[in-house]
Amino acid sequence: MTIANGLTLFRAVAGIPIFLLLGDAERTFAVVLFGLAAISDALDGFLARRAGTAEGHGVILDPLADKALVLPTLIGLALVGSAPLGIAAIIVVRELFVATVRVLLYRQGLRTHASWAAKAKTACEMGALALLIAPPSALAAEVGAILLTAAALIGILTLPAYLPHVRRRFT
């Protein structure tokens, strides 16, 4: 296993302890763990490109690891009342749909790379979640909600890019 894949795996499993920590109101440790996992998203790609291994299974594992970090974190925040439930629901449904499409395409041998808009959405999600996990403050909650809403809007706007793949798969 490469270091890049190890970081991806770390990010993929980090959502579970973050979810549990949110339920126990351990926000300080949760935000530190989330921050490390979010940083690993940039670091694993950099290391994979540097080592020349950026085209292997990481092409599918990286975006799935992002979703495995974001979804339990977002659901945990919504359950404790720190994230807007409607926005959280939109993001969860969108992320599950996109993950399914990506896996289906990967199984057919098709490789998809994140667009600049998808990277902006992920950056908004990561920033929003870090602010919403952090010990509560009015400013962090407001900026976090704005960033989360921006992530949901970008996510909705990028959905049409996935629809042609779905039509081809099921028609």
Phi, psi and omega in degrees: 000135179280164177298319180300316179293326176297318177294322177297317178297317177304312180298321182296325182264347184296334180298329182293306178295329177296315177304313180295319179296323178296321178295331179266007181059035177261066188292325183297310179293323180298317182289326176294313179298317178297317179301316178297318180294319180295319178296326180298337179296317178285321185292319182295321178295317178300313181294321180294317178295319181296323181274353181076024181245023186285353184253003181282218180294344179301335179300324178263325183293322183299307180293329177291324177295320176303313181293324178292336174276313187291314188297307179295327178296312181296317179297317177300316179296319178295320181294328179268005175082018182260356178227141178299123186300317182296316179294318179300317180297317179300313182295317181299312181297316180298314182294321178294319178298310183296321178299317179298314179299314181300317180294317179299317178295318180298319180294336177271003179087009180265132181252130177245142178245149182293134176281170177298325180294320178294323177292323177295319178299314180297319178298317177297316178300311183297315178298315180299313183295320178300316180294321182285335177283321185308154177312133191303135169212151183298317182294314180298319180295318181291313179294320178300317179294322178295314179296322179294320177295319177299318178299317179297316180296315178298319179300318178294317181293334180271352180302320181304335178294336182268340186297320178301325179293324180290317179300315180295325184288323189249010178244000000 
